[in-house]
Amino acid sequence: MKHLLSTILFLFLLAGCQKQGVVRYQMDGGNPEIDFLEVQGDTLCRFYGPGNIVLECPCRREQQGVLSIQVTPLITARLRIIDDRTLEGEAPFFEGVWVRQ
């Protein structure tokens, strides 16, 4: 009985660790290991930054059909929302087409 309860608890913890509310985009023609953008809810984005580190930055969807990512306190990157599966990034950050996975 003790092992059964431990197993059930483990499965609940594992299910709770799944990424819920995460939308993953990949750069069209890019390397899926590093050319990705994960939007978590409407407030946080994850992506590979310089030096091969994963950065987590605040983001927000604007009414004009733009996803804004606050890369640093002084730098905001913008991606235009083409449709529910496609983003188009502006230079110099996230330049190119990003497709939902």
MOPAC internal coordinates of N, CA, C and O (Angstrom, degrees):
PM7 1SCF
backbone

  N    0.0000 0     0.00 0     0.00 0    0    0    0
  C    1.4475 1     0.00 0     0.00 0    1    0    0
  C    1.5363 1   110.34 1     0.00 0    2    1    0
  O    1.2310 1   120.94 1   140.83 1    3    2    1
  N    1.3339 1   115.81 1   -39.17 1    3    2    1
  C    1.4583 1   119.95 1  -179.80 1    5    3    2
  C    1.5245 1   110.79 1   -62.82 1    6    5    3
  O    1.2310 1   120.65 1   139.43 1    7    6    5
  N    1.3448 1   116.37 1   -40.57 1    7    6    5
  C    1.4593 1   120.43 1   179.76 1    9    7    6
  C    1.5274 1   111.25 1   -68.35 1   10    9    7
  O    1.2310 1   120.65 1   144.15 1   11   10    9
  N    1.3192 1   116.36 1   -35.85 1   11   10    9
  C    1.4527 1   120.17 1   178.71 1   13   11   10
  C    1.5306 1   110.38 1   -64.33 1   14   13   11
  O    1.2310 1   120.11 1   135.26 1   15   14   13
  N    1.3287 1   117.39 1   -44.74 1   15   14   13
  C    1.4608 1   121.31 1   178.48 1   17   15   14
  C    1.5234 1   111.00 1   -64.37 1   18   17   15
  O    1.2310 1   120.38 1   140.28 1   19   18   17
  N    1.3261 1   116.89 1   -39.72 1   19   18   17
  C    1.4626 1   120.49 1   177.98 1   21   19   18
  C    1.5252 1   110.94 1   -63.39 1   22   21   19
  O    1.2310 1   120.35 1   138.55 1   23   22   21
  N    1.3182 1   116.94 1   -41.45 1   23   22   21
  C    1.4569 1   121.50 1   179.02 1   25   23   22
  C    1.5259 1   110.89 1   -64.82 1   26   25   23
  O    1.2310 1   120.30 1   136.24 1   27   26   25
  N    1.3168 1   117.02 1   -43.76 1   27   26   25
  C    1.4648 1   120.86 1   179.23 1   29   27   26
  C    1.5239 1   110.35 1   -63.42 1   30   29   27
  O    1.2310 1   120.17 1   136.90 1   31   30   29
  N    1.3146 1   117.27 1   -43.10 1   31   30   29
  C    1.4616 1   121.18 1   178.32 1   33   31   30
  C    1.5249 1   110.52 1   -61.96 1   34   33   31
  O    1.2310 1   120.46 1   136.79 1   35   34   33
  N    1.3126 1   116.72 1   -43.21 1   35   34   33
  C    1.4627 1   120.97 1   178.24 1   37   35   34
  C    1.5269 1   111.08 1   -60.24 1   38   37   35
  O    1.2310 1   119.82 1   136.58 1   39   38   37
  N    1.3259 1   117.94 1   -43.42 1   39   38   37
  C    1.4646 1   121.33 1  -179.82 1   41   39   38
  C    1.5233 1   111.64 1   -64.89 1   42   41   39
  O    1.2310 1   120.04 1   141.75 1   43   42   41
  N    1.3476 1   117.53 1   -38.25 1   43   42   41
  C    1.4603 1   120.50 1   176.38 1   45   43   42
  C    1.5269 1   111.08 1   -64.99 1   46   45   43
  O    1.2310 1   120.44 1   138.34 1   47   46   45
  N    1.3215 1   116.76 1   -41.66 1   47   46   45
  C    1.4637 1   119.86 1   177.89 1   49   47   46
  C    1.5164 1   111.28 1   -64.95 1   50   49   47
  O    1.2310 1   120.44 1   138.94 1   51   50   49
  N    1.3086 1   116.76 1   -41.06 1   51   50   49
  C    1.4602 1   121.09 1   178.49 1   53   51   50
  C    1.5211 1   110.77 1   -63.26 1   54   53   51
  O    1.2310 1   120.19 1   137.14 1   55   54   53
  N    1.3205 1   117.25 1   -42.86 1   55   54   53
  C    1.4689 1   120.85 1   178.80 1   57   55   54
  C    1.5231 1   110.63 1   -65.06 1   58   57   55
  O    1.2310 1   119.88 1   144.74 1   59   58   57
  N    1.3121 1   117.84 1   -35.26 1   59   58   57
  C    1.4547 1   121.55 1   179.19 1   61   59   58
  C    1.5124 1   113.13 1   -69.88 1   62   61   59
  O    1.2310 1   120.24 1   158.51 1   63   62   61
  N    1.3176 1   117.14 1   -21.49 1   63   62   61
  C    1.4688 1   121.22 1  -179.79 1   65   63   62
  C    1.5228 1   112.74 1   -86.66 1   66   65   63
  O    1.2310 1   119.42 1   173.74 1   67   66   65
  N    1.3189 1   118.70 1    -6.26 1   67   66   65
  C    1.4530 1   120.56 1   179.44 1   69   67   66
  C    1.5229 1   109.42 1   -66.63 1   70   69   67
  O    1.2310 1   120.57 1   -33.23 1   71   70   69
  N    1.3246 1   116.52 1   146.77 1   71   70   69
  C    1.4611 1   121.51 1  -179.52 1   73   71   70
  C    1.5222 1   109.10 1   -75.23 1   74   73   71
  O    1.2310 1   121.00 1   -74.19 1   75   74   73
  N    1.3085 1   115.70 1   105.81 1   75   74   73
  C    1.4494 1   120.35 1   177.82 1   77   75   74
  C    1.5141 1   108.97 1  -103.39 1   78   77   75
  O    1.2310 1   120.92 1   -41.44 1   79   78   77
  N    1.3056 1   115.84 1   138.56 1   79   78   77
  C    1.4463 1   119.79 1   179.37 1   81   79   78
  C    1.5196 1   113.30 1    75.96 1   82   81   79
  O    1.2310 1   119.80 1  -162.00 1   83   82   81
  N    1.3360 1   117.99 1    18.00 1   83   82   81
  C    1.4594 1   121.82 1  -179.55 1   85   83   82
  C    1.5226 1   108.88 1  -102.29 1   86   85   83
  O    1.2310 1   120.92 1   -53.23 1   87   86   85
  N    1.3257 1   115.85 1   126.77 1   87   86   85
  C    1.4576 1   121.75 1   175.58 1   89   87   86
  C    1.5243 1   106.95 1  -111.36 1   90   89   87
  O    1.2310 1   120.83 1   -56.49 1   91   90   89
  N    1.3234 1   116.02 1   123.51 1   91   90   89
  C    1.4640 1   121.05 1  -176.84 1   93   91   90
  C    1.5269 1   109.63 1  -104.99 1   94   93   91
  O    1.2310 1   121.28 1   -49.93 1   95   94   93
  N    1.3204 1   115.16 1   130.07 1   95   94   93
  C    1.4541 1   122.55 1   175.16 1   97   95   94
  C    1.5264 1   107.98 1  -114.64 1   98   97   95
  O    1.2310 1   121.03 1   -32.74 1   99   98   97
  N    1.3199 1   115.63 1   147.26 1   99   98   97
  C    1.4622 1   121.42 1   176.00 1  101   99   98
  C    1.5184 1   108.03 1  -125.60 1  102  101   99
  O    1.2310 1   121.01 1   -39.71 1  103  102  101
  N    1.3338 1   115.67 1   140.29 1  103  102  101
  C    1.4582 1   119.33 1   177.91 1  105  103  102
  C    1.5201 1   108.89 1   -64.11 1  106  105  103
  O    1.2310 1   120.81 1   -48.30 1  107  106  105
  N    1.3157 1   116.06 1   131.70 1  107  106  105
  C    1.4576 1   121.32 1   179.27 1  109  107  106
  C    1.5223 1   109.21 1   -60.66 1  110  109  107
  O    1.2310 1   120.46 1   -62.25 1  111  110  109
  N    1.3307 1   116.72 1   117.75 1  111  110  109
  C    1.4547 1   122.03 1  -179.04 1  113  111  110
  C    1.5163 1   113.64 1    83.57 1  114  113  111
  O    1.2310 1   119.93 1  -176.61 1  115  114  113
  N    1.3298 1   117.74 1     3.39 1  115  114  113
  C    1.4617 1   121.24 1  -178.30 1  117  115  114
  C    1.5119 1   113.23 1   -90.10 1  118  117  115
  O    1.2310 1   121.17 1    -3.52 1  119  118  117
  N    1.3137 1   115.37 1   176.48 1  119  118  117
  C    1.4577 1   122.86 1   177.52 1  121  119  118
  C    1.5318 1   108.27 1   -81.23 1  122  121  119
  O    1.2310 1   119.15 1   -61.09 1  123  122  121
  N    1.3369 1   119.23 1   118.91 1  123  122  121
  C    1.4680 1   120.90 1  -176.74 1  125  123  122
  C    1.5272 1   113.75 1   -62.80 1  126  125  123
  O    1.2310 1   120.07 1   159.74 1  127  126  125
  N    1.3178 1   117.47 1   -20.26 1  127  126  125
  C    1.4723 1   120.21 1  -179.93 1  129  127  126
  C    1.5222 1   112.36 1   -75.12 1  130  129  127
  O    1.2310 1   120.00 1   149.88 1  131  130  129
  N    1.3324 1   117.61 1   -30.12 1  131  130  129
  C    1.4629 1   119.00 1  -175.80 1  133  131  130
  C    1.5284 1   113.75 1  -125.51 1  134  133  131
  O    1.2310 1   119.61 1   157.25 1  135  134  133
  N    1.3131 1   118.35 1   -22.75 1  135  134  133
  C    1.4623 1   121.43 1  -177.77 1  137  135  134
  C    1.5208 1   110.22 1   -96.25 1  138  137  135
  O    1.2310 1   120.96 1  -113.39 1  139  138  137
  N    1.3279 1   115.76 1    66.61 1  139  138  137
  C    1.4499 1   120.43 1  -179.89 1  141  139  138
  C    1.5260 1   109.87 1  -131.51 1  142  141  139
  O    1.2310 1   121.90 1   -19.06 1  143  142  141
  N    1.3073 1   113.97 1   160.94 1  143  142  141
  C    1.4533 1   122.82 1   176.88 1  145  143  142
  C    1.5150 1   106.27 1  -142.20 1  146  145  143
  O    1.2310 1   120.09 1   -60.91 1  147  146  145
  N    1.3231 1   117.43 1   119.09 1  147  146  145
  C    1.4566 1   121.64 1   177.78 1  149  147  146
  C    1.5228 1   109.09 1  -108.18 1  150  149  147
  O    1.2310 1   121.10 1   -56.80 1  151  150  149
  N    1.3213 1   115.50 1   123.20 1  151  150  149
  C    1.4561 1   121.44 1   177.69 1  153  151  150
  C    1.5212 1   107.00 1  -102.09 1  154  153  151
  O    1.2310 1   120.77 1   -62.70 1  155  154  153
  N    1.3239 1   116.14 1   117.30 1  155  154  153
  C    1.4628 1   121.96 1  -178.06 1  157  155  154
  C    1.5163 1   108.49 1  -103.83 1  158  157  155
  O    1.2310 1   121.33 1   -73.95 1  159  158  157
  N    1.3349 1   115.05 1   106.05 1  159  158  157
  C    1.4516 1   119.11 1  -174.72 1  161  159  158
  C    1.5244 1   108.35 1    65.67 1  162  161  159
  O    1.2310 1   120.29 1    40.66 1  163  162  161
  N    1.3125 1   117.05 1  -139.34 1  163  162  161
  C    1.4644 1   120.91 1   176.50 1  165  163  162
  C    1.5179 1   110.70 1  -120.83 1  166  165  163
  O    1.2310 1   120.51 1  -159.00 1  167  166  165
  N    1.3379 1   116.62 1    21.00 1  167  166  165
  C    1.4618 1   117.90 1  -174.20 1  169  167  166
  C    1.5196 1   115.20 1  -129.67 1  170  169  167
  O    1.2310 1   118.93 1   167.81 1  171  170  169
  N    1.3301 1   119.65 1   -12.19 1  171  170  169
  C    1.4552 1   121.24 1  -174.16 1  173  171  170
  C    1.5211 1   110.91 1  -141.69 1  174  173  171
  O    1.2310 1   120.73 1   -41.67 1  175  174  173
  N    1.3323 1   116.21 1   138.33 1  175  174  173
  C    1.4668 1   122.42 1   176.98 1  177  175  174
  C    1.5221 1   109.23 1  -126.91 1  178  177  175
  O    1.2310 1   121.09 1   -35.78 1  179  178  177
  N    1.3418 1   115.53 1   144.22 1  179  178  177
  C    1.4655 1   122.02 1   175.54 1  181  179  178
  C    1.5205 1   107.63 1  -121.29 1  182  181  179
  O    1.2310 1   121.05 1   -40.10 1  183  182  181
  N    1.3420 1   115.59 1   139.90 1  183  182  181
  C    1.4576 1   120.82 1   178.70 1  185  183  182
  C    1.5171 1   108.60 1  -163.30 1  186  185  183
  O    1.2310 1   121.08 1   -16.78 1  187  186  185
  N    1.3478 1   115.54 1   163.22 1  187  186  185
  C    1.4610 1   120.72 1   176.02 1  189  187  186
  C    1.5133 1   108.88 1   -79.26 1  190  189  187
  O    1.2310 1   120.92 1   -50.10 1  191  190  189
  N    1.3134 1   115.85 1   129.90 1  191  190  189
  C    1.4517 1   121.21 1   177.34 1  193  191  190
  C    1.5151 1   110.65 1  -109.33 1  194  193  191
  O    1.2310 1   120.47 1     6.44 1  195  194  193
  N    1.3218 1   116.70 1  -173.56 1  195  194  193
  C    1.4626 1   120.44 1   177.79 1  197  195  194
  C    1.5282 1   111.08 1   -59.25 1  198  197  195
  O    1.2310 1   120.67 1   -35.62 1  199  198  197
  N    1.3029 1   116.32 1   144.38 1  199  198  197
  C    1.4585 1   120.88 1  -179.64 1  201  199  198
  C    1.5089 1   113.38 1    80.97 1  202  201  199
  O    1.2310 1   120.50 1  -164.52 1  203  202  201
  N    1.3458 1   116.66 1    15.48 1  203  202  201
  C    1.4661 1   122.33 1   178.50 1  205  203  202
  C    1.5223 1   113.21 1    56.01 1  206  205  203
  O    1.2310 1   120.44 1  -137.05 1  207  206  205
  N    1.3210 1   116.77 1    42.95 1  207  206  205
  C    1.4594 1   120.66 1   174.34 1  209  207  206
  C    1.5229 1   108.37 1  -114.87 1  210  209  207
  O    1.2310 1   120.98 1   -34.34 1  211  210  209
  N    1.3133 1   115.74 1   145.66 1  211  210  209
  C    1.4589 1   120.37 1   177.80 1  213  211  210
  C    1.5244 1   108.00 1   -85.00 1  214  213  211
  O    1.2310 1   121.07 1   -55.72 1  215  214  213
  N    1.3232 1   115.55 1   124.28 1  215  214  213
  C    1.4556 1   121.50 1   179.98 1  217  215  214
  C    1.5228 1   109.49 1  -103.48 1  218  217  215
  O    1.2310 1   120.92 1   -36.56 1  219  218  217
  N    1.3139 1   115.85 1   143.44 1  219  218  217
  C    1.4604 1   122.08 1   172.23 1  221  219  218
  C    1.5186 1   106.59 1  -116.59 1  222  221  219
  O    1.2310 1   120.69 1   -58.36 1  223  222  221
  N    1.3085 1   116.28 1   121.64 1  223  222  221
  C    1.4635 1   121.56 1  -175.82 1  225  223  222
  C    1.5194 1   110.08 1  -131.61 1  226  225  223
  O    1.2310 1   120.77 1   -28.95 1  227  226  225
  N    1.3262 1   116.14 1   151.05 1  227  226  225
  C    1.4608 1   118.73 1   175.39 1  229  227  226
  C    1.5257 1   110.79 1   -67.25 1  230  229  227
  O    1.2310 1   120.92 1   -33.84 1  231  230  229
  N    1.3220 1   115.85 1   146.16 1  231  230  229
  C    1.4528 1   120.63 1   176.49 1  233  231  230
  C    1.5260 1   108.83 1  -144.00 1  234  233  231
  O    1.2310 1   121.36 1   -15.46 1  235  234  233
  N    1.3256 1   115.01 1   164.54 1  235  234  233
  C    1.4628 1   119.70 1   177.06 1  237  235  234
  C    1.5244 1   108.89 1  -154.99 1  238  237  235
  O    1.2310 1   121.29 1   -29.26 1  239  238  237
  N    1.3173 1   115.13 1   150.74 1  239  238  237
  C    1.4615 1   121.23 1   174.96 1  241  239  238
  C    1.5218 1   107.58 1   -93.76 1  242  241  239
  O    1.2310 1   121.29 1   -53.80 1  243  242  241
  N    1.3143 1   115.14 1   126.20 1  243  242  241
  C    1.4535 1   120.58 1   179.76 1  245  243  242
  C    1.5224 1   109.92 1   -95.43 1  246  245  243
  O    1.2310 1   120.54 1   -22.42 1  247  246  245
  N    1.3121 1   116.57 1   157.58 1  247  246  245
  C    1.4621 1   121.32 1  -177.30 1  249  247  246
  C    1.5185 1   112.86 1   -64.54 1  250  249  247
  O    1.2310 1   119.74 1   156.34 1  251  250  249
  N    1.3124 1   118.11 1   -23.66 1  251  250  249
  C    1.4612 1   121.20 1  -178.02 1  253  251  250
  C    1.5216 1   112.79 1   -79.86 1  254  253  251
  O    1.2310 1   119.22 1  -167.77 1  255  254  253
  N    1.3365 1   119.09 1    12.23 1  255  254  253
  C    1.4510 1   121.93 1   179.99 1  257  255  254
  C    1.5138 1   112.85 1    78.07 1  258  257  255
  O    1.2310 1   120.95 1  -142.45 1  259  258  257
  N    1.3387 1   115.79 1    37.55 1  259  258  257
  C    1.4555 1   121.91 1  -178.32 1  261  259  258
  C    1.5171 1   109.47 1  -127.52 1  262  261  259
  O    1.2310 1   120.90 1   -42.12 1  263  262  261
  N    1.3355 1   115.89 1   137.88 1  263  262  261
  C    1.4602 1   122.07 1   170.75 1  265  263  262
  C    1.5182 1   106.63 1  -100.15 1  266  265  263
  O    1.2310 1   120.20 1   -61.77 1  267  266  265
  N    1.3314 1   117.22 1   118.23 1  267  266  265
  C    1.4622 1   122.32 1  -179.78 1  269  267  266
  C    1.5229 1   109.32 1  -103.72 1  270  269  267
  O    1.2310 1   120.67 1   -49.21 1  271  270  269
  N    1.3373 1   116.33 1   130.79 1  271  270  269
  C    1.4581 1   122.37 1   179.18 1  273  271  270
  C    1.5203 1   107.94 1  -118.37 1  274  273  271
  O    1.2310 1   120.52 1   -56.38 1  275  274  273
  N    1.3269 1   116.62 1   123.62 1  275  274  273
  C    1.4621 1   122.30 1  -179.87 1  277  275  274
  C    1.5329 1   108.22 1   -85.11 1  278  277  275
  O    1.2310 1   120.53 1   -91.26 1  279  278  277
  N    1.3421 1   116.59 1    88.74 1  279  278  277
  C    1.4647 1   122.48 1  -175.23 1  281  279  278
  C    1.5282 1   110.68 1   -65.34 1  282  281  279
  O    1.2310 1   120.43 1   133.98 1  283  282  281
  N    1.3164 1   116.78 1   -46.02 1  283  282  281
  C    1.4713 1   123.48 1   173.25 1  285  283  282
  C    1.5243 1   105.92 1  -137.41 1  286  285  283
  O    1.2310 1   119.81 1    -8.33 1  287  286  285
  N    1.3328 1   117.96 1   171.67 1  287  286  285
  C    1.4694 1   118.03 1   179.47 1  289  287  286
  C    1.5335 1   113.94 1   -56.86 1  290  289  287
  O    1.2310 1   119.90 1   154.29 1  291  290  289
  N    1.3259 1   117.79 1   -25.71 1  291  290  289
  C    1.4624 1   120.33 1  -178.19 1  293  291  290
  C    1.5224 1   114.36 1  -107.40 1  294  293  291
  O    1.2310 1   119.91 1   174.20 1  295  294  293
  N    1.3371 1   117.78 1    -5.80 1  295  294  293
  C    1.4652 1   121.08 1  -175.57 1  297  295  294
  C    1.5224 1   110.35 1  -121.73 1  298  297  295
  O    1.2310 1   121.40 1   -54.97 1  299  298  297
  N    1.3387 1   114.94 1   125.03 1  299  298  297
  C    1.4552 1   121.42 1   176.29 1  301  299  298
  C    1.5191 1   108.85 1  -119.16 1  302  301  299
  O    1.2310 1   120.79 1   -53.88 1  303  302  301
  N    1.3293 1   116.09 1   126.12 1  303  302  301
  C    1.4640 1   121.50 1   175.61 1  305  303  302
  C    1.5209 1   108.14 1   -96.31 1  306  305  303
  O    1.2310 1   120.79 1   -32.00 1  307  306  305
  N    1.3272 1   116.10 1   148.00 1  307  306  305
  C    1.4551 1   120.46 1  -178.31 1  309  307  306
  C    1.5234 1   110.87 1  -128.25 1  310  309  307
  O    1.2310 1   121.78 1   -42.71 1  311  310  309
  N    1.3268 1   114.20 1   137.29 1  311  310  309
  C    1.4600 1   121.27 1   174.01 1  313  311  310
  C    1.5264 1   107.17 1  -124.59 1  314  313  311
  O    1.2310 1   120.89 1   -51.14 1  315  314  313
  N    1.3154 1   115.90 1   128.86 1  315  314  313
  C    1.4655 1   120.70 1   178.75 1  317  315  314
  C    1.5205 1   108.29 1   -81.38 1  318  317  315
  O    1.2310 1   120.36 1   -47.45 1  319  318  317
  N    1.3192 1   116.92 1   132.55 1  319  318  317
  C    1.4619 1   122.68 1   179.34 1  321  319  318
  C    1.5263 1   107.66 1   -84.55 1  322  321  319
  O    1.2310 1   120.82 1   -70.63 1  323  322  321
  N    1.3446 1   116.03 1   109.37 1  323  322  321
  C    1.4633 1   121.62 1  -179.45 1  325  323  322
  C    1.5266 1   109.66 1   -78.93 1  326  325  323
  O    1.2310 1   120.70 1   128.43 1  327  326  325
  N    1.3253 1   116.27 1   -51.57 1  327  326  325
  C    1.4647 1   123.23 1   175.25 1  329  327  326
  C    1.5215 1   106.99 1  -154.12 1  330  329  327
  O    1.2310 1   119.75 1     9.80 1  331  330  329
  N    1.3344 1   118.08 1  -170.20 1  331  330  329
  C    1.4660 1   119.94 1  -175.85 1  333  331  330
  C    1.5284 1   113.45 1   -71.62 1  334  333  331
  O    1.2310 1   119.71 1   174.59 1  335  334  333
  N    1.3350 1   118.17 1    -5.41 1  335  334  333
  C    1.4650 1   121.43 1   179.72 1  337  335  334
  C    1.5189 1   113.98 1  -119.63 1  338  337  335
  O    1.2310 1   119.71 1   174.07 1  339  338  337
  N    1.3370 1   118.15 1    -5.93 1  339  338  337
  C    1.4568 1   120.38 1  -171.09 1  341  339  338
  C    1.5255 1   111.97 1  -136.17 1  342  341  339
  O    1.2310 1   121.54 1   -45.30 1  343  342  341
  N    1.3432 1   114.66 1   134.70 1  343  342  341
  C    1.4583 1   122.64 1   173.24 1  345  343  342
  C    1.5238 1   107.82 1  -121.60 1  346  345  343
  O    1.2310 1   120.62 1   -29.89 1  347  346  345
  N    1.3311 1   116.42 1   150.11 1  347  346  345
  C    1.4585 1   120.47 1   175.13 1  349  347  346
  C    1.5184 1   108.06 1  -124.59 1  350  349  347
  O    1.2310 1   120.86 1   -64.17 1  351  350  349
  N    1.3369 1   115.95 1   115.83 1  351  350  349
  C    1.4524 1   121.49 1  -176.18 1  353  351  350
  C    1.5095 1   113.06 1   -84.32 1  354  353  351
  O    1.2310 1   121.57 1   -33.00 1  355  354  353
  N    1.3360 1   114.60 1   147.00 1  355  354  353
  C    1.4602 1   120.96 1   176.84 1  357  355  354
  C    1.5234 1   109.48 1   -92.34 1  358  357  355
  O    1.2310 1   120.99 1   -29.66 1  359  358  357
  N    1.3365 1   115.72 1   150.34 1  359  358  357
  C    1.4659 1   120.39 1   175.11 1  361  359  358
  C    1.5213 1   108.32 1   -69.12 1  362  361  359
  O    1.2310 1   118.35 1   -30.95 1  363  362  361
  N    1.3066 1   120.76 1   149.05 1  363  362  361
  C    1.4569 1   128.31 1     2.95 1  365  363  362
  C    1.5248 1   113.38 1   -94.29 1  366  365  363
  O    1.2310 1   119.34 1   173.46 1  367  366  365
  N    1.3228 1   118.87 1    -6.54 1  367  366  365
  C    1.4673 1   121.35 1  -179.27 1  369  367  366
  C    1.5185 1   109.84 1  -102.01 1  370  369  367
  O    1.2310 1   120.52 1   -44.45 1  371  370  369
  N    1.3242 1   116.62 1   135.55 1  371  370  369
  C    1.4639 1   123.53 1   175.44 1  373  371  370
  C    1.5218 1   112.43 1    58.76 1  374  373  371
  O    1.2310 1   120.38 1  -150.16 1  375  374  373
  N    1.3198 1   116.89 1    29.84 1  375  374  373
  C    1.4587 1   121.19 1  -179.34 1  377  375  374
  C    1.5189 1   109.81 1   -63.27 1  378  377  375
  O    1.2310 1   120.33 1   -49.99 1  379  378  377
  N    1.3240 1   116.98 1   130.01 1  379  378  377
  C    1.4570 1   122.24 1   179.26 1  381  379  378
  C    1.5066 1   112.26 1   124.36 1  382  381  379
  O    1.2310 1   121.24 1     7.90 1  383  382  381
  N    1.3276 1   115.23 1  -172.10 1  383  382  381
  C    1.4563 1   122.51 1  -178.24 1  385  383  382
  C    1.5311 1   107.86 1  -101.48 1  386  385  383
  O    1.2310 1   120.80 1   -46.03 1  387  386  385
  N    1.3268 1   116.08 1   133.97 1  387  386  385
  C    1.4597 1   123.53 1  -179.79 1  389  387  386
  C    1.5247 1   107.97 1  -118.40 1  390  389  387
  O    1.2310 1   120.75 1   -52.25 1  391  390  389
  N    1.3427 1   116.17 1   127.75 1  391  390  389
  C    1.4545 1   122.02 1  -175.30 1  393  391  390
  C    1.5225 1   109.35 1  -113.53 1  394  393  391
  O    1.2310 1   121.24 1   -44.47 1  395  394  393
  N    1.3317 1   115.23 1   135.53 1  395  394  393
  C    1.4763 1   121.13 1   179.90 1  397  395  394
  C    1.5167 1   110.08 1   -67.45 1  398  397  395
  O    1.2310 1   120.70 1   -43.07 1  399  398  397
  N    1.3177 1   116.26 1   136.93 1  399  398  397
  C    1.4685 1   122.67 1  -179.14 1  401  399  398
  C    1.5109 1   110.76 1   -99.79 1  402  401  399
  O    1.2310 1   120.10 1   180.00 1  403  402  401

